[in-house]
């Protein structure tokens, strides 16, 4: 007799599970009969639950679940936290009111799952929430920091991109596009030729036709002759 009946397609986070586990192969996108280990699942009291097949599926929000072990004896579909964070490059944070799935590089929240019971279920908002929840600034980072004009042309073709209400200047772009620090303002000027000469030695990443990689710029301060 089962205390709690199977919950259909609901998934629950389990930090103690070494693999994803499901009770029905019908909720998976792909499954194959078990042909190799594991042949059974060891539960908390040491009992063995037979495994019938192994599969995979894609959840809303493009979350991937690989190597899902299917066993009809389970009453809950379990998500291995370790495998989930590895496959989706994310983190899962738990608190007394639920859990949050966050993008690992940016630490931005992808989905928030509130919970009032003893478990942490993975519940998804309506599909439109995923489309409306991706700001233009995130796509700017995903696409390798393109300029505003280039990104504006791409926005209509990105399915989940929305324009930022108050766009901010990307800090990474400011640092990456700095050629050098600004020179201090100077009011001194030479009054005769060759009184003051400016020299700048440059290195080219590509050799010239004659095989040179360095060139020297010499500028006269008075005449500005190069």
SVG drawing of the C-alpha trace seen along z (x, -y; Angstrom):
<svg xmlns="http://www.w3.org/2000/svg" viewBox="-3 -80 68 86">
<polyline fill="none" stroke="black" stroke-width="0.4" points="0.0,0.0 1.4,-3.4 0.9,-6.3 1.1,-8.9 -0.1,-8.1 2.0,-8.8 2.0,-12.5 2.1,-12.1 4.6,-14.4 5.7,-16.4 9.4,-16.4 11.0,-16.9 14.6,-17.9 16.6,-15.3 20.1,-16.2 20.6,-12.5 19.8,-11.0 22.7,-10.0 20.6,-9.9 17.3,-11.2 14.4,-8.8 10.9,-8.5 8.1,-6.1 6.7,-6.1 8.6,-6.1 5.6,-7.7 6.5,-11.2 10.0,-11.1 10.9,-12.3 13.0,-9.3 13.5,-5.9 15.0,-2.6 14.7,0.8 17.4,1.3 20.3,3.3 23.1,2.6 23.5,1.5 22.0,0.4 19.5,3.2 17.9,1.8 17.7,-1.2 18.8,-1.0 16.3,-3.0 16.8,-4.3 16.1,-1.1 18.4,1.0 15.7,2.5 16.1,2.9 13.6,1.4 13.9,2.9 14.8,0.6 12.9,1.2 14.3,-1.4 16.5,-4.5 15.6,-7.7 15.9,-11.5 13.6,-14.4 13.6,-18.2 11.6,-20.2 10.1,-23.7 12.8,-26.4 15.1,-24.0 16.2,-22.2 17.8,-18.8 17.4,-15.6 19.8,-12.9 20.2,-9.2 16.8,-9.1 16.3,-5.7 12.7,-4.4 11.2,-2.2 7.4,-1.7 7.9,-1.1 8.7,-4.8 5.9,-7.1 7.8,-10.4 9.8,-11.6 13.2,-12.7 15.7,-15.1 19.3,-14.5 20.5,-18.0 24.1,-17.1 23.3,-15.8 20.8,-18.7 23.3,-21.5 26.0,-19.8 23.9,-19.2 22.3,-22.7 25.3,-24.8 23.2,-26.2 22.9,-26.3 20.0,-25.4 19.5,-27.3 17.1,-26.1 15.4,-28.2 12.4,-27.7 10.0,-29.0 11.1,-27.1 14.1,-27.0 15.6,-29.0 17.4,-27.8 20.0,-30.3 22.3,-30.7 25.8,-29.8 27.8,-32.4 25.6,-35.4 23.9,-34.3 20.6,-35.6 17.4,-33.7 15.9,-31.5 13.0,-30.1 11.6,-30.4 9.7,-27.4 7.8,-28.2 6.9,-25.3 4.6,-25.0 5.1,-21.3 7.9,-19.0 9.5,-18.7 11.0,-21.0 9.0,-20.5 10.2,-21.9 7.2,-23.9 7.2,-25.9 5.4,-29.2 3.3,-29.5 5.3,-29.2 4.8,-32.9 6.8,-33.7 9.9,-32.2 9.5,-34.3 8.9,-37.5 11.5,-37.0 14.7,-37.2 15.9,-40.8 17.9,-42.3 20.9,-42.8 21.1,-39.0 21.0,-38.4 23.8,-41.0 26.0,-38.9 25.0,-35.6 25.8,-36.8 29.3,-38.0 28.5,-41.7 27.5,-43.1 26.8,-46.8 23.4,-48.4 22.7,-48.8 23.5,-45.2 21.5,-43.9 18.5,-46.1 18.4,-44.3 18.5,-40.9 15.8,-41.6 12.8,-40.8 14.3,-37.5 15.1,-36.4 12.1,-34.4 12.6,-35.3 14.2,-38.8 12.5,-41.9 13.7,-45.4 15.1,-46.8 13.1,-49.7 16.3,-51.4 19.3,-50.0 22.6,-50.4 26.1,-50.5 27.8,-47.1 30.7,-47.1 32.5,-44.3 32.2,-46.3 33.7,-49.4 36.7,-47.4 37.2,-45.3 37.1,-48.2 39.5,-50.5 42.6,-50.8 44.5,-52.8 44.0,-55.2 43.2,-58.8 46.2,-61.2 46.1,-64.2 45.2,-67.5 48.3,-69.6 48.6,-73.3 52.3,-73.3 53.1,-73.8 56.5,-74.0 57.2,-77.3 59.9,-76.0 60.3,-72.9 62.1,-70.0 61.8,-71.6 59.5,-68.7 59.2,-65.4 56.5,-62.7 57.5,-59.1 55.3,-56.1 56.4,-52.5 53.6,-50.2 53.4,-46.5 51.3,-45.0 49.7,-41.5 50.3,-40.8 53.6,-41.2 53.8,-43.6 54.6,-42.5 58.3,-43.1 58.1,-41.1 58.1,-43.9 56.0,-43.9 57.0,-47.2 56.7,-50.8 57.7,-54.1 55.5,-57.2 57.5,-60.5 55.4,-63.7 56.8,-67.2 54.8,-69.1 55.2,-72.5 54.4,-71.8 52.5,-68.5 54.5,-67.1 54.5,-63.3"/>
</svg>
